[in-house]
């Protein structure tokens, strides 16, 4: 699946992603400024997150409570080694059965769950974004 | 509750609080005596070395390795025996659960073992109450005051009516201010985290050459993710025309970004002062070290009649002295925690 969209079309794109995904783990690949956090915020809103999601770049994992469930929002951007991820107990989060939204998953490729929806985001010259869902390995 | 000795008159008692901070990357311990910091230690590789090196097990957690050596070092530097500690304070949240649990478990065990009270501290409150540490290089604000906490992970405006009567009146909707500095620096090719480097270069640049737009959100809200994207677009566009654009204009670009961020923070503070009618303004968090925000605040004393407060740098970044300080304030008002108190990744005031 490939979609090109503007900021205004974001809510519809978020809804479509959710309804098409079999997995509760979403991996977001894309350069800084590609719109990963913005898209995740919209999906979280769609899932009923009570408050706006802020960036987890510093904290690495942010936890949000949904109705009876949890949503973990990860950003591995500043991670320097796999060991750092293990040190914060990342496997307990990733394999908890709750929703996972992962930015910079390439930094922890070896630890990622096999069953996941892999999304690549690219920024186009006119400011729109293109999203493609990559096949599961 | 475990057996503890709580004296009747706490107000004037000579007390020693051991503070433990482990909310994110650093493991830290501090001893405070009647508001005066006796030691303030952050775990470094050197501490590992002094105590026999790093444990080579892959899944071992950094905080677990650090906590005992850091506490030893804090007690040693304070020149007190652990038996002299009146109570132990730890960061209950917010933070990374795995990191918080190490500090909490250690503190609970220490409290039980020594038979002393346990004090649970909110990390964000501690950033604000760090102003009350007694130190020649800082002074305490008067109540009520407006606190702006700015760091790599937080951007928060708080109305502080009393030590433990605080209200968040504004927050970031996306990125934290420190992150805006670090990510903009990264786009310019500076090493991460690039905030301090950007500050240094900005001081030699002309802030008026490259202005960046300030995101429009509510009067007390912050948004920084658009600034990062604006810097990215700007650099991409200019580099197409001139591949050496960044190198040739680095100081001025840094000055443009920094002055945009500082003006934006000052705009929000002005709104907060106007809305609350409070003109005592205190900042905290690692970004308080930024020279631009310091200068702007000092100028506001003259031009706007504010009273401004900037803590000493070592009490701005994540540190255990601020945790111990809150611990002392809680001890004197008998706000003790039970040993079944739970760590919280997210935590309100």
HADDOCK unambig.tbl for C-alpha pairs under 7 A between the chains (distance, minus, plus):
assign (segid A and resid 33 and name CA) (segid B and resid 229 and name CA) 5.31 0.50 0.50
assign (segid A and resid 52 and name CA) (segid B and resid 173 and name CA) 6.27 0.50 0.50
assign (segid A and resid 53 and name CA) (segid B and resid 174 and name CA) 6.63 0.50 0.50
assign (segid A and resid 54 and name CA) (segid B and resid 173 and name CA) 5.70 0.50 0.50
assign (segid A and resid 54 and name CA) (segid B and resid 174 and name CA) 4.07 0.50 0.50
assign (segid A and resid 54 and name CA) (segid B and resid 175 and name CA) 5.95 0.50 0.50
assign (segid A and resid 55 and name CA) (segid B and resid 174 and name CA) 5.35 0.50 0.50
assign (segid A and resid 55 and name CA) (segid B and resid 175 and name CA) 4.92 0.50 0.50
assign (segid A and resid 58 and name CA) (segid B and resid 152 and name CA) 5.90 0.50 0.50
assign (segid A and resid 58 and name CA) (segid B and resid 153 and name CA) 5.01 0.50 0.50
assign (segid A and resid 59 and name CA) (segid B and resid 24 and name CA) 6.69 0.50 0.50
assign (segid A and resid 59 and name CA) (segid B and resid 95 and name CA) 6.97 0.50 0.50
assign (segid A and resid 59 and name CA) (segid B and resid 96 and name CA) 6.72 0.50 0.50
assign (segid A and resid 59 and name CA) (segid B and resid 153 and name CA) 6.39 0.50 0.50
assign (segid A and resid 83 and name CA) (segid B and resid 58 and name CA) 6.45 0.50 0.50
assign (segid A and resid 86 and name CA) (segid B and resid 59 and name CA) 5.79 0.50 0.50
assign (segid A and resid 87 and name CA) (segid B and resid 59 and name CA) 6.09 0.50 0.50
assign (segid A and resid 87 and name CA) (segid B and resid 60 and name CA) 6.30 0.50 0.50
assign (segid A and resid 87 and name CA) (segid B and resid 61 and name CA) 4.34 0.50 0.50
assign (segid A and resid 87 and name CA) (segid B and resid 62 and name CA) 6.18 0.50 0.50
assign (segid A and resid 88 and name CA) (segid B and resid 61 and name CA) 6.86 0.50 0.50
assign (segid A and resid 88 and name CA) (segid B and resid 98 and name CA) 5.35 0.50 0.50
assign (segid A and resid 88 and name CA) (segid B and resid 99 and name CA) 6.47 0.50 0.50
assign (segid A and resid 89 and name CA) (segid B and resid 98 and name CA) 6.07 0.50 0.50
